[in-house]
Amino acid sequence: MIVNSILDTIGQTPLLHIPVRGGEVSLYLKLEMFNPSGSMKDRMGLSMVDNRPISEDNVGIVESSSGNTASALAMISAVRRIKFTALMDSHASLEKILTVRAFGSNIRVVGSGDGALATDVRDREAMRISIEEGSYWTEQHNNPANPAGYVGLVTELLDDLGPTISHFVCAIGTGGSLCGSARQLRMHIPRLQVIGVEPVGSVIFGGQSGDYLQSGTGTPEGADVGMAIDYDVIDSGRKVSDEMAFSTCHYLAQRHGLLVGGSAGGAIFEALNVARQAPTGSRIVTLACDSGTKYLDTIFNQDWLATHEIKIVDLEEYFRELLVDETIAENLQRRGKTSTVSSNTTSRKYLQ
Ligand SMILES: Cc1ncc(COP(=O)(O)O)c(C=O)c1O
């Protein structure tokens, strides 16, 4: 494919099918790390830049971000020749900070450096800079162009699967990807079950606040839950621990050769929980928000895991009935045969 701009490569990401319960239920992972800056945020970044008010056309852009929105806006700003300033946490992954710098954007690092999320401080700084410098704050938490940026993703899902999707399971931070996609999907699939996934310690769905290490997803105590979150479109809100989210990342890397970040790990862990109960024939879609290559030094680094006292759990053991026979199911599928296995039978039988 010949393209005239790197921005033309945003979207049209692959969909990875993982059969679970011996093929009774299908899990589909939308591989958003295939976007050019490595996350789904390229979609909403382009939407926020293209839909900014005409009065803001000739000014710089400022945004507060855990790293992926900043990387997307930095890439887009490089192509469009816009001055971009990113407000990022002092503990943001080095890979994300270096990416923003590589695209020629400015970074202001905020926060105490003790690892606590500084979302509220970042947002206040973004507002201050936009007023002082006369730049445009894209304000992803309250910008309708954020959820609207996922229209293309929904078209791709419907092109690939039609209106057969039973569940949509997605990490939630600003809520743009979950709510923007779910609202569009519901227009075609009224009975779609929509499940939002946040880290344990995040307060989007209430509950006890606390620290968490899954990046980009969730909202810590004190930060704004913005307008991009539409609770009306969400059927269920779930919480996943760092331990299970990161264990899922390790499972996907070692069993499927797929490197995903922690928020995707959390969402996919919860999608597997959904798959455990879902009626036969269910088709569950989850977004793999970004690539695990952004977290080689953290989620995939044994020293870092030990420092944070995170134990990686064997997911095939944890989801025994769900995952253990995947290889057999896949082999059968490859040979054009179907499996008759039921998830709760101890002695599993397959068609020869
Ligand atoms: C890796 C990652 N996962 C999940 C999210 C949450 O996505 P959204 O803001 O669309 O809710 C983000 C947002 O920054 C992210 O960077």
The ligand as an ORCA input file, in Angstrom:
! r2SCAN-3c Opt
* xyz 0 1
  C      -2.864      2.395     27.185
  C      -4.196      3.028     27.388
  N      -5.235      2.243     27.682
  C      -6.459      2.754     27.914
  C      -6.682      4.114     27.866
  C      -8.052      4.634     28.132
  O      -8.668      4.998     26.926
  P      -9.778      6.108     26.899
  O      -9.135      7.383     27.292
  O     -10.301      6.099     25.508
  O     -10.825      5.707     27.895
  C      -5.616      4.977     27.545
  C      -5.795      6.422     27.531
  O      -4.862      7.174     27.592
  C      -4.350      4.417     27.293
  O      -3.295      5.185     26.980
*
